[in-house]
Amino acid sequence: MAIHFRTFNFPANNFEEVTTLLQDNHHVNGQNFWVHIEPAVEEGQVHSSSIFWRMFSSRGPVVPKFTWVPSYDRKEQTVPAQVGLTHPVGTQAVKRLREFNVHIPTSWTLNQDHPKRGIVISLPEAYSQDEVVQFAVSSLQILSPFEFDGNFVASVTV
């Protein structure tokens, strides 16, 4: 089964469409829905490293990516919504976010802060989708190793 995406651009200061997507899909019947958010950069605008650097480096991809997965039911249990953030910062990404006053809300559970696999956070049953998207755009701006104009690309499974 092929996975199809719908993509659209949005600025950091107007993310209503993304928030609405999260609200409309806060709980799904299977594991086949997610939303990716990345900085809007053109191919060639960001230096890509060699395959050897990527294999042996303790850092994630050069272009950071935020992923939101809604809650879903599995084996008569609800799996909570999660967010993930891959980034090239290496170790202590959460510490870097704190230094720039981007804090993980206390009701969210930090599951992982790995230099190569990224940050994984479980969300509580009730959470603000607007807060999730604000966290995404703020985090991507801080963890990005390159300058970009504050515009983002969202990819949504359809």
Secondary structure as a PSIPRED ss2 file (coil, helix, strand):
# PSIPRED VFORMAT (PSIPRED V4.0)

   1 M C   1.000  0.000  0.000
   2 A C   1.000  0.000  0.000
   3 I C   1.000  0.000  0.000
   4 H C   1.000  0.000  0.000
   5 F E   0.000  0.000  1.000
   6 R E   0.000  0.000  1.000
   7 T E   0.000  0.000  1.000
   8 F E   0.000  0.000  1.000
   9 N E   0.000  0.000  1.000
  10 F E   0.000  0.000  1.000
  11 P E   0.000  0.000  1.000
  12 A C   1.000  0.000  0.000
  13 N C   1.000  0.000  0.000
  14 N C   1.000  0.000  0.000
  15 F C   1.000  0.000  0.000
  16 E H   0.000  1.000  0.000
  17 E H   0.000  1.000  0.000
  18 V H   0.000  1.000  0.000
  19 T H   0.000  1.000  0.000
  20 T H   0.000  1.000  0.000
  21 L H   0.000  1.000  0.000
  22 L H   0.000  1.000  0.000
  23 Q H   0.000  1.000  0.000
  24 D H   0.000  1.000  0.000
  25 N C   1.000  0.000  0.000
  26 H C   1.000  0.000  0.000
  27 H E   0.000  0.000  1.000
  28 V E   0.000  0.000  1.000
  29 N C   1.000  0.000  0.000
  30 G C   1.000  0.000  0.000
  31 Q C   1.000  0.000  0.000
  32 N C   1.000  0.000  0.000
  33 F C   1.000  0.000  0.000
  34 W C   1.000  0.000  0.000
  35 V E   0.000  0.000  1.000
  36 H E   0.000  0.000  1.000
  37 I E   0.000  0.000  1.000
  38 E E   0.000  0.000  1.000
  39 P E   0.000  0.000  1.000
  40 A C   1.000  0.000  0.000
  41 V C   1.000  0.000  0.000
  42 E C   1.000  0.000  0.000
  43 E C   1.000  0.000  0.000
  44 G C   1.000  0.000  0.000
  45 Q C   1.000  0.000  0.000
  46 V C   1.000  0.000  0.000
  47 H C   1.000  0.000  0.000
  48 S C   1.000  0.000  0.000
  49 S C   1.000  0.000  0.000
  50 S C   1.000  0.000  0.000
  51 I H   0.000  1.000  0.000
  52 F H   0.000  1.000  0.000
  53 W H   0.000  1.000  0.000
  54 R H   0.000  1.000  0.000
  55 M H   0.000  1.000  0.000
  56 F H   0.000  1.000  0.000
  57 S C   1.000  0.000  0.000
  58 S C   1.000  0.000  0.000
  59 R C   1.000  0.000  0.000
  60 G C   1.000  0.000  0.000
  61 P C   1.000  0.000  0.000
  62 V C   1.000  0.000  0.000
  63 V C   1.000  0.000  0.000
  64 P C   1.000  0.000  0.000
  65 K E   0.000  0.000  1.000
  66 F E   0.000  0.000  1.000
  67 T E   0.000  0.000  1.000
  68 W E   0.000  0.000  1.000
  69 V E   0.000  0.000  1.000
  70 P C   1.000  0.000  0.000
  71 S E   0.000  0.000  1.000
  72 Y E   0.000  0.000  1.000
  73 D E   0.000  0.000  1.000
  74 R E   0.000  0.000  1.000
  75 K C   1.000  0.000  0.000
  76 E C   1.000  0.000  0.000
  77 Q E   0.000  0.000  1.000
  78 T E   0.000  0.000  1.000
  79 V E   0.000  0.000  1.000
  80 P C   1.000  0.000  0.000
  81 A C   1.000  0.000  0.000
  82 Q E   0.000  0.000  1.000
  83 V E   0.000  0.000  1.000
  84 G E   0.000  0.000  1.000
  85 L E   0.000  0.000  1.000
  86 T E   0.000  0.000  1.000
  87 H C   1.000  0.000  0.000
  88 P C   1.000  0.000  0.000
  89 V C   1.000  0.000  0.000
  90 G C   1.000  0.000  0.000
  91 T C   1.000  0.000  0.000
  92 Q C   1.000  0.000  0.000
  93 A H   0.000  1.000  0.000
  94 V H   0.000  1.000  0.000
  95 K H   0.000  1.000  0.000
  96 R H   0.000  1.000  0.000
  97 L H   0.000  1.000  0.000
  98 R H   0.000  1.000  0.000
  99 E H   0.000  1.000  0.000
 100 F C   1.000  0.000  0.000
 101 N C   1.000  0.000  0.000
 102 V C   1.000  0.000  0.000
 103 H C   1.000  0.000  0.000
 104 I C   1.000  0.000  0.000
 105 P C   1.000  0.000  0.000
 106 T C   1.000  0.000  0.000
 107 S C   1.000  0.000  0.000
 108 W C   1.000  0.000  0.000
 109 T E   0.000  0.000  1.000
 110 L E   0.000  0.000  1.000
 111 N E   0.000  0.000  1.000
 112 Q E   0.000  0.000  1.000
 113 D E   0.000  0.000  1.000
 114 H E   0.000  0.000  1.000
 115 P C   1.000  0.000  0.000
 116 K C   1.000  0.000  0.000
 117 R C   1.000  0.000  0.000
 118 G E   0.000  0.000  1.000
 119 I E   0.000  0.000  1.000
 120 V E   0.000  0.000  1.000
 121 I E   0.000  0.000  1.000
 122 S E   0.000  0.000  1.000
 123 L C   1.000  0.000  0.000
 124 P C   1.000  0.000  0.000
 125 E C   1.000  0.000  0.000
 126 A C   1.000  0.000  0.000
 127 Y C   1.000  0.000  0.000
 128 S C   1.000  0.000  0.000
 129 Q H   0.000  1.000  0.000
 130 D H   0.000  1.000  0.000
 131 E H   0.000  1.000  0.000
 132 V H   0.000  1.000  0.000
 133 V H   0.000  1.000  0.000
 134 Q H   0.000  1.000  0.000
 135 F H   0.000  1.000  0.000
 136 A H   0.000  1.000  0.000
 137 V H   0.000  1.000  0.000
 138 S H   0.000  1.000  0.000
 139 S H   0.000  1.000  0.000
 140 L H   0.000  1.000  0.000
 141 Q H   0.000  1.000  0.000
 142 I H   0.000  1.000  0.000
 143 L H   0.000  1.000  0.000
 144 S C   1.000  0.000  0.000
 145 P C   1.000  0.000  0.000
 146 F C   1.000  0.000  0.000
 147 E C   1.000  0.000  0.000
 148 F C   1.000  0.000  0.000
 149 D C   1.000  0.000  0.000
 150 G C   1.000  0.000  0.000
 151 N E   0.000  0.000  1.000
 152 F E   0.000  0.000  1.000
 153 V E   0.000  0.000  1.000
 154 A E   0.000  0.000  1.000
 155 S E   0.000  0.000  1.000
 156 V E   0.000  0.000  1.000
 157 T E   0.000  0.000  1.000
 158 V C   1.000  0.000  0.000
